[in-house]
Amino acid sequence: MRLSTRFYLRLAHSVTACLIAFAAASFLFAPAVWAGSTKCDQEITRKCPAYDGWFVGGQLGQANTNVSQSQINEAFSNTGIDATSIAVKKSDFSYGLFGGYQFNQYFALQFGFLELGDRAVTFNGATADIDAFYDAAEHVYPDTAEGFNLSAVISLPLSAQWKVSGKLGLYDWERDYQTFEAQNQMGSDAISDTDVVFGLEANYLYRRDTQLFIAADTVKLKQHRVDSFNLGVRYFFGNDAQPKATEQPTITPVEPIVEVVKVEPEPAPVPVVVEEKTLPVPQPVSIYFDINRFNFTEQAKQKIELANNILQKEPDLIATMTGYASTHGSTEWNVQLSNWRVHEVAKSLYLKDIAANRIGMAYVGDANQDDSPQSQRVDVVFTRVDKGLTASEKVDIDFGIFSDNLNSSDKDKIHQSVEAHNIEPLAYVSVVSFAKGPGDDNGLKELAASRMSKVVAVLKAQGVKAKILSSFVLLGDEQSPPGRKVQIQYVAK
């Protein structure tokens, strides 16, 4: 004989009506609040914090009854019947609908309806008294419930948008269950009780009126504990239509006492005007190459010397250079050619003692260019930065020979370097990739550029929004610094 016990939960009409009425009343009240909100938008600021007051919300997740198949079999045995479970459905979707009032950023009361889903047990059994068997089997099941929940929510703000919360409440629940043999219903019952429910939440204030959260709740019912994990949202209707103003002191007027005193006027002070001269930023320098070449012509050497002199004389300048190619040849070849051209210019300046952290490089091939000789160039653009900038110690990321892979320890090292600096006031970040033989020179340039790009991508992923000045240099055995590495340096205002 194969039997099954299924537990079905009925959402009472009064519950639905109550929630609909609550939501309708809240939305009717909301336009009056919105209409008065003339100075604060939905962005959270110090003067415009997240809303307090009335809210509605909902959550959806998974509820799991803390019971095993062996515990179900033991329960059959304890009731005195010969039965063995075949399958136990101990988890299901859960959901909750609620409303409440946020008194301040630390405390709220919340009332709603919580549904923990269906459960089922399929079992075999043998008996000589079928009625007694069903009477006993009806009391063996995984616990589940539905009902009303009243909770106090206590929160600890971590920032303007993040906070953690603890919930403690009462759960007034009921459960309906039915027992079937094949398609025939053999029994039913209903149980209800009130128990304590606990919960933890991590909350994110998406806007002043919208809070997203992830929650873990637990409640001990008649026989088993039920745990649920949920994602949810709260919508606040707000009671703060305008930014909070600073209280002005109350001034009590008094009768003035007038006394005439003859005072010789003092001579007016002579204003002193301190004028700081700001030097103009030098014009860009363009360095031209022969077609399909990246070695320097005599004219190119003169332009590089001009750029070097500018940088040597004005140490508060940084240089950003971009390599181009004309549309002769394939796009792939032109990208490589522009890469090698800009590399040669950067290396030449580096060997003339221009610090690597003052040089930034990019290469774009023949993008937006034509087939004229003017497209075969490197443009050096100067930018003036604040004087007195401070540069951090260099952070070295080492690479194996012919490798451009960043392993997990490399990424951790970059992450730690970002954490060690206040990235908000950074003027810029310097990323310099050094490569050395053995290997084909042009291939090593490509490898150095790839290492540089991967480190820059990790920095951006870590939240660095300051200008990143990135470059790469292929050095000979006799040139410094040795090694195959990328150096990161943070330059702060």
ABEGO torsion letter per residue (X at the ends): XBBBBBBBBBBBAAAAAAAAAAAAAAAAAAAAAAAABAABBABBBAABBBBBEBBBBBBBBBBBBBBBAAAAAAAAAAAGBBBBBABBBABBBBBBBBBBBBABAABBBBBBBBBAEBBBBBBBBBBABAAAAAAAAAABBBBBBBEBBBBBBBBBBABAABBBBBBBBBBBBBBBBBBBBEABBABBBBBBBBBBBBBBBBBBBABAABBBBBBBBBBBBAABBBBBBBBBBBBBAEABABBBBBBBBBBBBBBBBBBBBBBBBBBBBBBBBBBBBBBBBBBBBBBBBBBGBABBBAAAAAAAAAAAAAAAABAABBBBBBBBBBABEBAAAAAAAAAAAAAAAAAAAAAAGBBAAABBBBBAEABGBBABAAABBBBBBBBBBBBGBBBBBBBBBBBBBGBABBBAAAAAAAAAAAAABBAAABABBBBBBBBBOBEBAAAAAAAAAAAAAAAAAAAAAAGBABBBBBBBBBBBAABOBBEBBBBBBBBBX
